[in-house]
Amino acid sequence: MKVLTARQMREMDRRTIEAGVPGLILMENAAMRVVELLARRYAPLERHHIVVCCGKGNNGGDGLAVARQLRTRFAARVEVVMACAPEELRGDALANWRMLCVCGCPVVEKIPAGATLIVDALLGTGGEGAPRGRVAELIGGIHAAAGAHIVAVDLPSGLGFGGVRAEATVTFAAPKVEHYFGEETGRVGELVVAPIGIPSRFIDDEPEHWLHVTEARDAGKVLAPRAANGHKGTYGHVLVVGGAAGKSGAAAMAGLAALRAGAGLVTVACEGAPAMAPELMTAPLDEPPVEGKTVLAVGPGLGTEPGAAALLGKLLSLETPCVLDADALNLVAAGGLDVHGCILTPHPGEMGRLAGLSTAEVQENRLAVARGFAQERQCTLVLKGHRTLIAFADGAVWINPAGNPGMATGGSGDVLTGLIAGLLAQEPRRPREAVVAAVWLHGRAGDLARDELGERCLIATDLLRYLPKAMADARV
């Protein structure tokens, strides 16, 4: 699914109106989608004391239409609080104000005590800077409404400035950049993307757009049923290179993940070739058998000794697709090695070393850093963390919404490396789809594990236990 900026959304509205759909109809449709969510989540609406907080822009116009529909369709107890004088309203928002007055909906000065359901329609994506004046006062009133359910229209007002914390946000046509970036995205709550009549072709044709959010169906694209005459050679041979002395577990987890992802064969080249799962073949770390391998996964537990650097340089000179993680990334950063065509999977600290930035600088500019590095070095970059980003050499970036803090545990990244390698081994002609799917499946398996085990108890190998269910979810 594509993700839009505020400018792009305004352009979608403009093109739709020029195509013959009045703006008032778009506003009415937006209000219907919000009311539908309210009716679904908080039924029966008649038992609630509902307050709709409205600003002076189109977001406020949506709120006025929401209040009118609640009153006329459900006979709900609803009141409106305005952040501006009615004479400040313009266009479709003013038209909705007049219709609200006709239906007799009460307009009150402040959020009344006892409100049980609040609709935040103060500020949309057009807002800039910290809220001020009356809007800031009403945001404070929403904060003070203890126990009230809160639903935001398009975007929680004041997001990024200690703004409204919503249980759910209803946005229209496509998700927006603000829903995914920044320290306060948790205030969005459940994000519901609702159609309001903007033709999908307008969004698909947006020439400057190259930002997407992964959905289950995107992961499902590489999980089609296998051919009846397939065999282990059909599904690729992954070589994991890592596991220096004392670190063989990292390489083993990557190997197991590649197998669980569906790779036909997996060999782990590690120090001393200790006993591993019986399904894994092993080889010496100093002489990894590269011939005939479909994908290389290099780095888990590799170490950064001079011999490891020489080995990595040799592997990068091959034409075999290569997934780099952990110590391999540190060696790339130290030696300035060419990673053209490779898949890199850094956490923010490793990304900082690769890009010559501090971890804080990476976190403050995740999208720009990931996209810039992938374009400059002509590689695929998986920047791990909250909202993992997948940046491709052509500038396209995918946002992964799956995953949780419980996955911040040793070995989780090794499992991701193996999943990427395992899917890539099966889909060598569709590397983009394979990487996007692997990252989503990794996060989804983590969410399933969290739901059953809790965040604190989650360990890396739990992700493999829940991977089959994650795959089943992706096929829906």
C-alpha positions as CSV (number, residue, x, y, z in Angstrom):
1,M,0.0,0.0,0.0
2,K,1.3,3.4,-0.9
3,V,2.0,6.1,1.7
4,L,1.3,9.7,0.9
5,T,2.7,13.1,2.0
6,A,0.3,15.9,2.9
7,R,1.2,17.5,-0.5
8,Q,0.3,14.4,-2.3
9,M,-3.0,14.0,-0.5
10,R,-4.0,17.5,-1.4
11,E,-3.2,16.7,-5.0
12,M,-5.4,13.6,-4.8
13,D,-8.2,15.7,-3.5
14,R,-7.7,18.3,-6.3
15,R,-7.7,15.7,-9.1
16,T,-10.7,14.0,-7.7
17,I,-12.7,17.2,-7.5
18,E,-11.6,18.2,-11.0
19,A,-12.8,14.8,-12.2
20,G,-16.3,15.7,-11.1
21,V,-16.6,14.5,-7.5
22,P,-17.6,17.5,-5.3
23,G,-15.4,18.2,-2.3
24,L,-18.5,18.1,-0.1
25,I,-19.2,14.5,-1.2
26,L,-15.6,13.6,-0.3
27,M,-16.1,15.2,3.2
28,E,-19.4,13.4,3.6
29,N,-17.8,10.0,2.7
30,A,-15.0,10.7,5.1
31,A,-17.5,11.3,7.9
32,M,-19.3,8.1,7.0
33,R,-16.1,6.1,7.4
34,V,-15.5,7.6,10.8
35,V,-19.1,6.9,12.0
36,E,-18.8,3.4,10.7
37,L,-15.8,2.8,12.9
38,L,-17.5,4.4,15.9
39,A,-20.5,2.1,15.4
40,R,-18.3,-0.9,15.0
41,R,-16.1,-0.3,18.0
42,Y,-18.4,1.4,20.5
43,A,-21.9,0.1,19.9
44,P,-24.4,0.9,20.9
45,L,-23.6,4.6,20.3
46,E,-26.8,5.7,22.0
47,R,-25.3,4.9,25.4
48,H,-22.4,7.3,24.9
49,H,-22.0,10.9,25.6
50,I,-20.1,11.9,22.4
51,V,-18.1,15.1,21.9
52,V,-16.7,16.1,18.5
53,C,-13.8,18.6,18.6
54,C,-13.6,20.5,15.3
55,G,-10.9,22.8,13.9
56,K,-11.4,25.4,11.1
57,G,-9.9,23.4,8.2
58,N,-11.1,20.5,6.2
59,N,-10.4,18.2,9.2
60,G,-12.9,20.2,11.2
61,G,-15.4,20.0,8.3
62,D,-15.1,16.2,8.5
63,G,-15.8,16.4,12.2
64,L,-18.9,18.6,11.7
65,A,-20.2,16.0,9.3
66,V,-19.5,13.3,11.8
67,A,-21.5,15.1,14.4
68,R,-24.4,15.6,12.1
69,Q,-24.5,12.0,11.0
70,L,-24.3,10.7,14.6
71,R,-27.2,12.9,15.5
72,T,-29.4,12.1,12.5
73,R,-28.6,8.5,11.9
74,F,-28.3,7.2,15.5
75,A,-30.1,9.9,17.5
76,A,-26.9,9.8,19.6
77,R,-26.2,12.3,22.4
78,V,-23.5,14.4,20.6
79,E,-22.1,17.8,21.2
80,V,-19.6,19.9,19.2
81,V,-16.7,22.0,20.5
82,M,-15.3,24.5,18.1
83,A,-11.7,25.6,18.0
84,C,-12.7,28.7,16.0
85,A,-15.6,31.1,15.5
86,P,-18.0,30.0,12.8
87,E,-17.2,32.9,10.6
88,E,-13.6,31.6,10.2
89,L,-14.9,28.5,8.4
90,R,-14.6,28.4,4.6
91,G,-15.8,26.3,1.7
92,D,-17.1,22.8,2.5
93,A,-16.4,23.2,6.2
94,L,-18.7,26.2,6.3
95,A,-21.4,24.2,4.4
96,N,-21.2,21.4,7.0
97,W,-21.5,24.0,9.8
98,R,-24.7,25.3,8.3
99,M,-26.1,21.7,7.9
100,L,-25.1,21.0,11.5
101,C,-27.1,24.1,12.7
102,V,-30.2,22.8,10.7
103,C,-30.1,19.5,12.6
104,G,-30.0,21.2,15.9
105,C,-26.8,19.7,17.3
106,P,-25.6,21.5,20.4
107,V,-22.4,23.5,20.3
108,V,-20.6,23.9,23.7
109,E,-17.7,25.9,24.8
110,K,-15.6,23.1,26.3
111,I,-15.4,19.4,26.6
112,P,-18.1,18.5,29.2
113,A,-17.4,16.3,32.2
114,G,-18.7,12.8,31.7
115,A,-17.9,12.6,28.0
116,T,-17.3,8.9,27.1
117,L,-16.4,9.2,23.4
118,I,-14.4,12.0,21.8
119,V,-13.7,12.5,18.1
120,D,-10.6,14.6,17.5
121,A,-11.1,16.6,14.3
122,L,-8.9,19.6,15.3
123,L,-5.9,19.3,13.0
124,G,-5.1,17.1,10.0
125,T,-2.0,16.5,8.0
126,G,-2.0,20.2,7.0
127,G,-1.0,21.3,10.5
128,E,2.5,22.8,11.1
129,G,4.4,23.2,14.3
130,A,3.2,22.9,17.8
131,P,-0.5,23.5,18.4
132,R,-1.3,27.0,19.8
133,G,-4.2,28.9,21.3
134,R,-7.6,27.4,21.3
135,V,-6.5,24.2,19.6
136,A,-3.8,23.6,22.3
137,E,-6.5,24.3,25.0
138,L,-8.8,21.7,23.5
139,I,-6.0,19.1,23.2
140,G,-5.4,19.7,26.9
141,G,-9.1,19.1,27.5
142,I,-9.0,15.8,25.6
143,H,-6.0,14.8,27.7
144,A,-8.0,15.6,30.8
145,A,-11.1,13.6,29.8
146,A,-10.3,10.6,31.9
147,G,-11.8,7.3,30.8
148,A,-13.1,8.7,27.4
149,H,-12.5,6.7,24.2
150,I,-10.7,8.8,21.6
151,V,-10.9,8.5,17.9
152,A,-8.9,10.8,15.6
153,V,-9.8,11.9,12.1
154,D,-6.9,11.5,9.7
155,L,-4.2,12.2,12.3
156,P,-4.1,12.7,16.1
157,S,-3.9,16.5,16.6
158,G,-0.5,17.7,17.8
159,L,1.3,14.5,16.9
160,G,4.9,15.0,17.6
161,F,4.2,17.7,20.2
162,G,2.6,15.7,23.0
163,G,-0.7,15.7,21.2
164,V,-3.8,13.6,21.3
165,R,-3.4,9.8,22.1
166,A,-6.1,8.0,20.1
167,E,-7.4,4.5,20.4
168,A,-8.0,4.5,16.6
169,T,-7.3,6.8,13.7
170,V,-9.3,6.8,10.5
171,T,-7.4,8.1,7.6
172,F,-8.6,8.4,4.0
173,A,-7.5,6.9,0.6
174,A,-4.0,6.0,1.9
175,P,-1.9,6.1,5.0
176,K,0.2,9.2,5.5
177,V,3.9,9.6,6.3
178,E,3.1,11.0,9.7
179,H,1.5,7.8,10.8
180,Y,4.8,5.9,10.7
181,F,7.7,8.4,11.5
182,G,8.5,10.1,14.7
183,E,8.6,9.3,18.4
184,E,4.9,9.6,19.0
185,T,3.5,7.3,16.3
186,G,2.1,5.1,19.2
187,R,-0.5,7.8,19.7
188,V,-2.1,6.9,16.3
189,G,-3.6,3.7,17.8
190,E,-5.3,1.3,15.4
191,L,-4.9,2.8,11.9
192,V,-7.9,2.3,9.6
193,V,-7.4,3.3,6.0
194,A,-10.8,4.0,4.5
195,P,-11.9,4.8,0.9
196,I,-13.8,8.0,0.3
197,G,-14.1,8.1,-3.5
198,I,-10.6,9.0,-4.6
199,P,-9.8,6.8,-7.7
200,S,-7.0,4.3,-6.9
201,R,-5.4,5.1,-10.2
202,F,-4.7,8.6,-9.0
203,I,-2.6,7.2,-6.2
204,D,-1.0,4.5,-8.3
205,D,0.0,7.1,-10.9
206,E,1.5,9.6,-8.4
207,P,4.9,10.2,-10.2
208,E,6.9,11.3,-7.2
209,H,5.7,8.5,-4.9
210,W,8.0,5.8,-3.8
211,L,7.0,5.0,-0.3
212,H,5.0,1.9,0.7
213,V,3.8,0.1,3.7
214,T,3.9,-3.7,3.7
215,E,0.6,-5.6,4.0
216,A,0.0,-9.3,4.5
217,R,-0.8,-9.8,0.9
218,D,2.6,-8.4,-0.1
219,A,4.3,-11.2,1.9
220,G,1.9,-13.7,0.3
221,K,3.2,-13.0,-3.2
222,V,6.2,-15.4,-2.6
223,L,4.3,-18.1,-0.8
224,A,2.3,-19.7,-3.6
225,P,1.8,-23.5,-3.3
226,R,4.8,-25.5,-4.6
227,A,4.8,-27.5,-7.8
228,A,4.0,-31.2,-7.4
229,N,7.2,-32.2,-9.1
230,G,9.5,-29.9,-7.0
231,H,12.5,-31.3,-5.2
232,K,15.1,-29.9,-2.8
233,G,17.3,-28.7,-5.6
234,T,14.3,-26.6,-6.9
235,Y,14.3,-24.4,-3.8
236,G,17.9,-23.2,-3.6
237,H,21.0,-23.9,-1.5
238,V,21.9,-21.3,1.2
239,L,25.4,-21.0,2.5
240,V,25.6,-19.3,5.9
241,V,29.1,-18.0,6.7
242,G,29.8,-17.1,10.4
243,G,29.9,-18.6,13.8
244,A,33.5,-18.0,14.9
245,A,34.6,-19.6,18.1
246,G,32.0,-19.2,20.8
247,K,29.4,-17.7,18.3
248,S,28.2,-20.8,16.5
249,G,24.7,-20.2,17.8
250,A,24.3,-17.1,15.6
251,A,25.1,-19.0,12.4
252,A,22.9,-21.9,13.5
253,M,19.9,-19.7,14.0
254,A,20.4,-18.1,10.6
255,G,20.7,-21.5,9.0
256,L,17.6,-22.8,10.7
257,A,15.6,-19.7,9.7
258,A,16.7,-20.3,6.0
259,L,15.4,-23.9,6.3
260,R,12.2,-22.9,7.9
261,A,11.6,-20.3,5.2
262,G,11.6,-23.1,2.7
263,A,15.2,-23.3,1.3
264,G,15.9,-26.7,-0.1
265,L,19.4,-27.0,1.4
266,V,21.4,-25.1,3.9
267,T,25.1,-25.3,4.7
268,V,26.6,-23.5,7.7
269,A,30.3,-22.7,7.5
270,C,31.4,-22.1,11.1
271,E,34.4,-22.5,13.4
272,G,34.9,-26.2,14.3
273,A,31.6,-27.2,12.7
274,P,29.9,-28.1,16.0
275,A,26.9,-30.3,16.2
276,M,23.8,-28.4,15.0
277,A,20.3,-29.3,14.0
278,P,20.5,-32.5,11.9
279,E,18.9,-30.8,8.9
280,L,21.8,-28.4,8.6
281,M,25.0,-29.4,6.7
282,T,28.2,-27.9,8.1
283,A,31.6,-26.9,6.7
284,P,34.8,-25.2,8.0
285,L,34.7,-21.4,8.3
286,D,38.1,-20.9,6.7
287,E,37.0,-22.8,3.5
288,P,33.3,-22.2,2.9
289,P,32.1,-24.3,-0.1
290,V,30.7,-21.5,-2.3
291,E,30.3,-23.5,-5.5
292,G,26.7,-24.3,-6.5
293,K,25.2,-22.1,-3.7
294,T,22.2,-19.9,-4.5
295,V,22.5,-17.3,-1.8
296,L,25.2,-16.4,0.7
297,A,24.3,-15.2,4.2
298,V,27.4,-13.7,5.8
299,G,28.1,-12.2,9.2
300,P,26.2,-13.9,12.1
301,G,29.0,-14.5,14.6
302,L,31.7,-14.0,12.0
303,G,34.0,-11.9,14.1
304,T,36.1,-9.0,12.8
305,E,39.6,-10.5,12.8
306,P,41.9,-9.9,9.7
307,G,41.1,-13.3,8.4
308,A,37.4,-12.6,8.5
309,A,37.9,-9.4,6.5
310,A,39.8,-11.2,3.8
311,L,37.1,-13.9,3.7
312,L,34.4,-11.3,3.3
313,G,36.3,-9.6,0.5
314,K,36.6,-12.9,-1.3
315,L,32.9,-13.7,-0.9
316,L,31.8,-10.2,-2.1
317,S,33.8,-10.7,-5.3
318,L,31.5,-13.6,-6.3
319,E,28.4,-13.1,-8.4
320,T,26.3,-15.0,-5.9
321,P,23.5,-12.9,-4.1
322,C,24.7,-12.0,-0.7
323,V,22.9,-11.0,2.6
324,L,25.2,-9.2,5.0
325,D,24.5,-8.9,8.8
326,A,26.3,-8.3,12.1
327,D,30.1,-8.5,11.8
328,A,30.0,-8.5,8.0
329,L,28.5,-5.0,8.2
330,N,31.2,-3.8,10.6
331,L,33.9,-5.1,8.2
332,V,32.2,-3.3,5.3
333,A,32.2,-0.1,7.4
334,A,35.8,-0.4,8.4
335,G,37.1,-1.4,4.9
336,G,34.8,0.5,2.6
337,L,34.0,-2.7,0.7
338,D,31.8,-2.6,-2.4
339,V,28.3,-3.9,-1.6
340,H,26.7,-3.2,-5.0
341,G,23.8,-5.6,-5.3
342,C,24.0,-6.9,-1.8
343,I,21.3,-6.9,0.9
344,L,22.5,-5.3,4.1
345,T,20.5,-5.7,7.4
346,P,21.9,-3.2,10.0
347,H,20.5,-2.1,13.3
348,P,20.8,1.7,13.9
349,G,24.3,1.4,15.5
350,E,25.6,-0.6,12.5
351,M,23.9,1.9,10.2
352,G,25.7,4.7,11.8
353,R,29.1,3.0,11.3
354,L,28.2,2.3,7.6
355,A,27.1,5.9,7.0
356,G,29.6,7.7,9.2
357,L,26.8,9.0,11.5
358,S,25.9,8.8,15.1
359,T,23.1,6.4,16.1
360,A,21.1,9.4,17.2
361,E,21.5,11.0,13.7
362,V,20.3,7.7,12.1
363,Q,17.3,7.5,14.3
364,E,16.3,11.2,13.7
365,N,16.5,10.7,9.9
366,R,15.8,7.0,9.3
367,L,14.0,7.4,6.0
368,A,16.5,9.8,4.4
369,V,19.5,7.8,5.7
370,A,18.2,4.4,4.5
371,R,17.1,5.7,1.1
372,G,20.3,7.7,0.6
373,F,22.6,4.8,1.4
374,A,20.8,2.4,-0.8
375,Q,20.8,4.7,-3.7
376,E,24.5,5.8,-3.3
377,R,25.8,2.2,-2.8
378,Q,23.3,0.6,-5.2
379,C,22.2,-2.0,-2.7
380,T,19.2,-3.1,-0.7
381,L,19.2,-1.8,2.9
382,V,17.0,-3.2,5.7
383,L,17.3,-0.7,8.5
384,K,16.0,-2.6,11.5
385,G,14.1,-1.2,14.5
386,H,10.7,0.2,15.2
387,R,9.1,0.4,11.7
388,T,11.9,-1.4,9.9
389,L,12.6,0.2,6.6
390,I,13.5,-1.6,3.4
391,A,15.3,0.8,1.0
392,F,16.1,-0.2,-2.6
393,A,18.6,1.2,-5.0
394,D,16.0,2.9,-7.2
395,G,14.8,5.0,-4.2
396,A,11.7,3.0,-3.3
397,V,11.2,2.4,0.4
398,W,8.9,-0.1,2.2
399,I,7.8,0.5,5.8
400,N,7.2,-2.7,7.8
401,P,4.4,-2.2,10.4
402,A,4.9,-5.7,12.0
403,G,7.0,-6.4,15.0
404,N,7.3,-5.3,18.7
405,P,9.9,-4.5,21.4
406,G,10.0,-8.1,22.6
407,M,12.0,-8.8,19.5
408,A,14.9,-6.7,20.9
409,T,16.7,-9.9,22.0
410,G,19.9,-11.6,20.9
411,G,19.6,-13.7,17.8
412,S,16.5,-11.9,16.3
413,G,18.6,-10.3,13.6
414,D,20.2,-13.7,12.8
415,V,16.8,-15.2,12.2
416,L,15.9,-12.3,9.9
417,T,19.1,-12.8,7.9
418,G,18.2,-16.5,7.5
419,L,14.6,-15.7,6.5
420,I,15.8,-13.3,3.8
421,A,18.3,-15.8,2.4
422,G,15.8,-18.6,2.5
423,L,13.1,-16.8,0.6
424,L,15.7,-15.3,-1.8
425,A,17.0,-18.8,-2.6
426,Q,13.5,-19.8,-3.7
427,E,12.7,-16.6,-5.5
428,P,16.0,-15.4,-7.2
429,R,14.1,-13.6,-9.9
430,R,12.0,-11.6,-7.4
431,P,14.5,-10.3,-4.9
432,R,12.4,-7.3,-3.9
433,E,9.4,-9.3,-3.1
434,A,11.4,-11.9,-1.2
435,V,13.0,-9.2,1.1
436,V,9.7,-7.4,1.7
437,A,8.1,-10.7,2.6
438,A,10.9,-11.9,4.9
439,V,10.8,-8.7,6.9
440,W,7.1,-8.8,7.3
441,L,7.0,-12.5,8.2
442,H,9.8,-11.9,10.8
443,G,7.7,-9.1,12.4
444,R,4.4,-11.0,12.2
445,A,6.0,-14.1,13.8
446,G,7.2,-11.8,16.6
447,D,3.8,-10.4,17.1
448,L,2.2,-13.8,17.3
449,A,4.9,-14.9,19.8
450,R,4.3,-11.8,21.9
451,D,0.6,-12.4,22.0
452,E,1.1,-15.8,23.5
453,L,4.4,-15.5,25.5
454,G,4.6,-11.8,26.3
455,E,7.3,-9.4,25.3
456,R,9.7,-10.1,28.1
457,C,9.7,-13.9,27.6
458,L,10.2,-13.8,23.8
459,I,13.5,-15.3,22.5
460,A,14.8,-15.5,19.0
461,T,14.0,-19.1,18.3
462,D,10.4,-18.5,19.2
463,L,10.2,-16.6,15.9
464,L,10.7,-19.9,14.1
465,R,8.0,-21.6,16.1
466,Y,5.5,-19.0,15.0
467,L,6.7,-18.6,11.4
468,P,4.2,-21.1,10.0
469,K,1.3,-19.2,11.4
470,A,2.7,-16.0,10.1
471,M,2.9,-17.6,6.6
472,A,-0.7,-18.7,7.0
473,D,-1.7,-15.1,7.8
474,A,0.2,-13.9,4.7
475,R,-1.7,-16.2,2.4
476,V,-5.1,-14.9,3.5
